[in-house]
Structure formats: structure tokens, C-alpha cells
Amino acid sequence: MSIPAQNKALFLEVKEGQFVVKSTETPRPGPGEILVKVEATALNPIDWNIQSFGIFIEKYPVVLGFDAAGTIAQVGDGVPSSSFAVGDRVVIQGRYDPAKKEAEGTFTEYFVLPSKFAAKIPASMSFDEGATIMSGIATSVFPLYNQDPTAASVNLTAPWLEGGRGKYAGKPFLVLGGAGSMGQYVIQFARLSGFSPIITTASLHNAPFLKSIGATHVLDRNLPSDQLIAEATKLAGGHFEVVYDAISTPDTLAVAYALTAQGGSLVIVTVAEGLNAKAKEDGKAMHMAHGQFMTAFNHDIGRMLLDALPALLESGDIKPNRTEILPGGLNAVPGGLQRLKNNQVSGVKLVVHPEDTE
Ligand SMILES: NC(=O)c1ccc[n+]([C@@H]2O[C@H](COP(=O)([O-])OP(=O)(O)OC[C@H]3O[C@@H](n4cnc5c(N)ncnc54)[C@H](OP(=O)(O)O)[C@@H]3O)[C@@H](O)[C@H]2O)c1
């Protein structure tokens, strides 16, 4: 595979600035690394949050983008040939370092990463589908199943471990925001863990799809909070030992918190000011998701997940998000992020093909 000396990437040059496509030197893999030609990369809410509010990142210029799929273009020294070879189709995640407030993302044509953070995808899976996977599975799996004592986690037994599959049969599970990218993966892992009923909230036009991937009940997310709480309580026969709020805005947090049983666990995906102290008083455990494979406390669970992933995808146990492809390559990212910001995306993941960039 010939690798160009220069490739295109979408840069955010200054805090709260505008995105701009520029040519940049194509990176080369160091020892233990692979160079991936990015065939498809997906948009995430964090991308517009960083651009609009100047949060999370202090080092500019930065290339954002946290989900992609592509073809291995070059393999660095020391990567075992039994693991990866040029031409392999893989899924990858953009890098975010919360301590240094730096990122290196996948809104680019070529991306380098340590091979241990990539996973192969089945031949039957498109790059577009693949691009929806990594942050979604990480953000759902890590706070539910991570056993690292330094990680925020419910400490459940992962479904790929012995005794993990179906282990929680008969226990109810609540996912706020099941139609979101994260929510869809949470529903599917809860199903593999055996939880039942699996109750979620969404716009009702997404109900048939969410039931097809494992939700047993879909409540209209537009219902008033007290009605949502009453209906979920009735369906579950009480409050929930495990609640995953895959939206974590003040309105969903109020519902999620009320429905978490005393002694139970609530997973959230964004910072919930003030709620932690209250949770301690009330005897509820709160766990903030951190869906980065490259963060040290996620290494062991991440390795296990990446090892299990090809079989989970091949068998259809885990299905990727549905996608909408935006024409125009990297130039289409800003418009797509605006749609995410305006809540104009429902039940699909927006994806671009960097190669289509003018
Ligand atoms: N902590 C971490 O490591 C981490 C990692 C990744 C993402 N996140 C965060 O997780 C959140 C979700 O990300 P995502 O990628 O899943 O978002 P997404 O796919 O863009 O979410 C869109 C969906 O959210 C649903 N939604 C919006 N408001 C809702 C509400 N009040 N109740 C129920 N559903 C609602 C909509 O459902 P309907 O279409 O059915 O109306 C829509 O389909 C974001 O805040 C993101 O920043 C955190």
C-alpha cells in the first residue's frame, strides 16, 4: 500500500475556533504501533462540546474525532505478525488524555496508534458500521464491568467471562437514553449479562429498533419525570440496583437518581455537580464513565474487551450503531456536529469518509 507523504486532517487551531481542513505530514508507526488508513470516522457529542465551550483540551491546534475504522497501511517494529498485518481491517479510537488535556483524533486520513488498542472486524462488517463501535463499547463496558480498584465501576462480571453471561437474570436494568450511540451498546451488554427487564427511555419511533437489540420496555422520553419514575418503578417492581444514564442532563439525572435503589449503582456519562455528596448520604454509588481504552485503569478491561470483540461482532451478539454517511469527507464534520448540538440526530451515528475530502 503506497502511503502519501502528506495527508488531510481537520484541525481546530485555537480554543473555540473554527474547524479547518489542512494538509499535514503523514505519521509513521513507531515500535509496537500501526498506521491505519482511516476509511470511516464517526462524530461524537464530545467533538462539538470541545469546539463550542473550549472544555477538555488545552493543547492546540488539535485534531478531534474519537471513533474510526480503517485498513492497516503500515506495521511498526515489534508488532507480532500473528496479531496484525498490512491490509487488516480494524476499529480504532482517538486518543484523549484527561490529565494533560490533549487529544489526537481520527478526523484525518491516516492515524497512528499502539497496536494493542486496535481490534479486527469481521469481513461482513462495513467500515461505516465499524466506525461506530469503539467509544460506545468502551463507555458502556468499562463503568459496568471494570474490576480495577482505581476505576469507577459497578464491578459486574463481564459477559465474556466464565459465569458472566446471563449472570444477572431476573434483575431489572434501566438505561436512560437508549437510542443514543452509548445507550444502544449499554442495552446490548445488559442483555448479554442477562438483566431483565431492560427498560429504556427514547422517542417512541425508536422503540421497535431498541426492542430488536434487547430493550424489553421503551418509555417515551418526553413523559413528565414523575410519570417516567412511576412507570419504570411499576415495570421493575421497585427501584433498580443498576441504572445507566447515557444522557446525564439535569432532567435525566433527576429521574435516574430517583430510580436508583438504596445500595444500588448509578452510572453517568457527564459530570453531575453536587450529586456525589447527596449520593453518599443516600447510600447510592455513583460512577462516572471514562470510555478511553488508553487510560491506565482501563487497560486490563480494555484488553479483555478487545480480545472478546471479534467474536461478539461475528456472532451478532453486539451490533454496531446504524449510520448516516455525510457526503464531503472531513469538510462535512462541522455541519454534522451542529446537527448533534441541535439534537437533530436520532438513533443513528453520523459518519464521514476522510478520503472524500476536497
Ligand atoms: N464519559 C465518557 O467517557 C463518555 C464517552 C462517550 C460519550 N459520553 C457522553 O455520553 C452522552 C451520550 O453520547 P452519545 O454519543 O450516545 O449521544 P448521541 O448518540 O448523540 O445521542 C443522541 C440520542 O440522545 C437521545 N436523547 C437526547 N435527550 C434525551 C433524553 N432527555 N432522554 C432520553 N434520550 C435522549 C436521543 O434519543 P431519541 O432520538 O430517541 O429522542 C438521541 O437519539 C454525551 O453527553 C457524550 O458526551 C461520555
The ligand as a Tripos MOL2 file, in Angstrom:
@<TRIPOS>MOLECULE
LIG
   48    52     1     0     0
SMALL
NO_CHARGES

@<TRIPOS>ATOM
      1 N1        -17.7780    9.8100   29.9120 N.am      1 LIG1
      2 C1        -17.3780    9.3060   28.7550 C.2       1 LIG1
      3 O1        -16.3160    8.6670   28.6520 O.2       1 LIG1
      4 C2        -18.2410    9.4910   27.5390 C.ar      1 LIG1
      5 C3        -17.9160    8.8260   26.3470 C.ar      1 LIG1
      6 C4        -18.7470    8.9720   25.2590 C.ar      1 LIG1
      7 C5        -19.8700    9.7870   25.3490 C.ar      1 LIG1
      8 N2        -20.1240   10.4470   26.5010 N.ar      1 LIG1
      9 C6        -21.3100   11.3100   26.6200 C.3       1 LIG1
     10 O2        -22.4560   10.4880   26.5520 O.3       1 LIG1
     11 C7        -23.5610   11.2580   26.0880 C.3       1 LIG1
     12 C8        -24.2930   10.4700   25.0060 C.3       1 LIG1
     13 O3        -23.4360   10.3010   23.8910 O.3       1 LIG1
     14 P1        -23.9800    9.5840   22.5890 P.3       1 LIG1
     15 O4        -22.8560    9.5110   21.6290 O.co2     1 LIG1
     16 O5        -24.7080    8.3560   22.9560 O.co2     1 LIG1
     17 O6        -25.0170   10.6790   22.0860 O.3       1 LIG1
     18 P2        -25.9510   10.6340   20.8080 P.3       1 LIG1
     19 O7        -25.8780    9.3350   20.1120 O.co2     1 LIG1
     20 O8        -25.6610   11.8570   20.0120 O.co2     1 LIG1
     21 O9        -27.3810   10.8060   21.4890 O.3       1 LIG1
     22 C9        -28.4680   11.1170   20.6940 C.3       1 LIG1
     23 C10       -29.6860   10.4740   21.3050 C.3       1 LIG1
     24 O10       -29.8960   11.0080   22.5930 O.3       1 LIG1
     25 C11       -31.2480   10.7430   22.9000 C.3       1 LIG1
     26 N3        -31.6970   11.7020   23.9230 N.ar      1 LIG1
     27 C12       -31.4630   13.0190   23.9950 C.ar      1 LIG1
     28 N4        -32.0500   13.5470   25.0920 N.ar      1 LIG1
     29 C13       -32.6760   12.5280   25.7310 C.ar      1 LIG1
     30 C14       -33.4610   12.4380   26.9100 C.ar      1 LIG1
     31 N5        -33.7270   13.5080   27.6570 N.pl3     1 LIG1
     32 N6        -33.9280   11.2240   27.2740 N.ar      1 LIG1
     33 C15       -33.6630   10.1240   26.5300 C.ar      1 LIG1
     34 N7        -32.9460   10.1600   25.3800 N.ar      1 LIG1
     35 C16       -32.4610   11.3460   24.9860 C.ar      1 LIG1
     36 C17       -31.9960   10.9130   21.6000 C.3       1 LIG1
     37 O11       -32.9640    9.8940   21.6060 O.3       1 LIG1
     38 P3        -34.2740    9.9230   20.6670 P.3       1 LIG1
     39 O12       -33.7550   10.0780   19.2770 O.co2     1 LIG1
     40 O13       -34.9040    8.6010   20.9070 O.co2     1 LIG1
     41 O14       -35.1030   11.0830   21.1010 O.co2     1 LIG1
     42 C18       -30.9220   10.7320   20.5140 C.3       1 LIG1
     43 O15       -31.1480    9.6230   19.6860 O.3       1 LIG1
     44 C19       -22.9660   12.5800   25.5970 C.3       1 LIG1
     45 O16       -23.1490   13.5550   26.5810 O.3       1 LIG1
     46 C20       -21.4930   12.2620   25.4640 C.3       1 LIG1
     47 O17       -20.6710   13.4020   25.5690 O.3       1 LIG1
     48 C21       -19.3460   10.3080   27.6050 C.ar      1 LIG1
@<TRIPOS>BOND
     1     1     2 1
     2     2     3 2
     3     2     4 1
     4     4     5 ar
     5     4    48 ar
     6     5     6 ar
     7     6     7 ar
     8     7     8 ar
     9     8     9 1
    10     8    48 ar
    11     9    10 1
    12     9    46 1
    13    10    11 1
    14    11    12 1
    15    11    44 1
    16    12    13 1
    17    13    14 1
    18    14    15 2
    19    14    16 1
    20    14    17 1
    21    17    18 1
    22    18    19 2
    23    18    20 1
    24    18    21 1
    25    21    22 1
    26    22    23 1
    27    23    24 1
    28    23    42 1
    29    24    25 1
    30    25    26 1
    31    25    36 1
    32    26    27 ar
    33    26    35 ar
    34    27    28 ar
    35    28    29 ar
    36    29    30 ar
    37    29    35 ar
    38    30    31 1
    39    30    32 ar
    40    32    33 ar
    41    33    34 ar
    42    34    35 ar
    43    36    37 1
    44    36    42 1
    45    37    38 1
    46    38    39 2
    47    38    40 1
    48    38    41 1
    49    42    43 1
    50    44    45 1
    51    44    46 1
    52    46    47 1
@<TRIPOS>SUBSTRUCTURE
     1 LIG1         1 GROUP 0 **** ****
